[in-house]
């Protein structure tokens, strides 16, 4: 089973690496990082580079697609090479998924037309403008399309997907192997839980940084 | 503030990228991925490479050290180049931290002598053999030394550390920016919570894969 993670300069690292960490543990799965050309792809901070090992042309019919996000996705929403690859891959995929603003690319490719979907909480409105029905939910399943909320939600999405692909027992073993028993030091990971001043802080900072 | 993440072939990607995602959002922080030589470093599956942008010699006095793990750490426990760099960096660091079996390297370097510490749940015994007092806890703080449990625990550790470095409000804003409101599909992320058959499955699989 080929699992393709398309990557691009400016992506958010955890959007891609969270699902990679889960899905690479699915028996028989091969995760491949793809880009227009092979070589290093810098994350949005510039402080980390992931290597794209294959080009879009080399893997056009993966069984699973995981699209990460990052602020750059807004700029890629009219990039025909990326959107064309997504449309073609989605035709034959068993699962088409996204993390964070990766869903904006799925929406721009027409893949979310009329479907419920999610994205980073700051971009739910953008998703609506591109034909999807935005839902404030951590993981949204619509047939073979699964979208996840911001950044860290990709881990929850990938465990859900691992259970669909390989069964609940395998997904549970993966979760235990990764010791994914989250204990965040604060209870402020969603805008409905965080104090208003923290929500305002993040809204203001998005001009320069998030999601 | 320089935050150094030493990386090595065979590391577990999320051990490094979870803390990177949090700490790169701390205002004024620069995260640098270091290795013996610069260039691609393959994770344990071989399916992903991170780029080391600097050598150990280029950054000997980082303010923060984050040591990731992976099965390979057992082999590195007598690697004098790695241990020497850790000892030297720890002398002047403000914070010395680890994720998963990264703590085995800290222990081998003598940094955990007599301290409480944690690691992946499968390796707590190994930690004890190297002079630390193992604790089954997600994040263990001992002065400037902070160790985290397996793989995904690095995110919780890094948020704890971000609060120490930059204050709780900033750490909370980072958590919200990453939408870290975890909702794992199963409640089996620790050996005390998982069904016995899942624990046995992971124990058996570690011969070939985890932690």
Interface residues (C-beta under 8 A of the other chain):
Chain A: X12 X13 X14 X17 X18 X20 X21 X24 X25 X30 X31 X32 X33 X40 X45 X47 X48 X49 X50 X51 X53 X100 X120 X121 X138 X139 X149 X150 X151 X152 X153 X155 X156 X159 X160 X163 X168 X169 X171 X172 X173 X175 X176 X177 X178 X179 X180 X181 X182 X183 X184 X185 X186 X188 X189 X190 X191 X193 X194 X195 X197 X198 X199 X201 X202 X205 X206 X209 X210 X211
Chain B: X12 X13 X14 X17 X18 X20 X21 X24 X25 X30 X31 X32 X33 X40 X45 X47 X48 X49 X50 X51 X53 X100 X120 X121 X138 X139 X149 X150 X151 X152 X153 X155 X156 X159 X160 X163 X168 X169 X171 X172 X173 X175 X176 X177 X178 X179 X180 X181 X182 X183 X184 X185 X186 X188 X189 X190 X191 X193 X194 X195 X197 X198 X199 X201 X202 X205 X206 X209 X210 X211
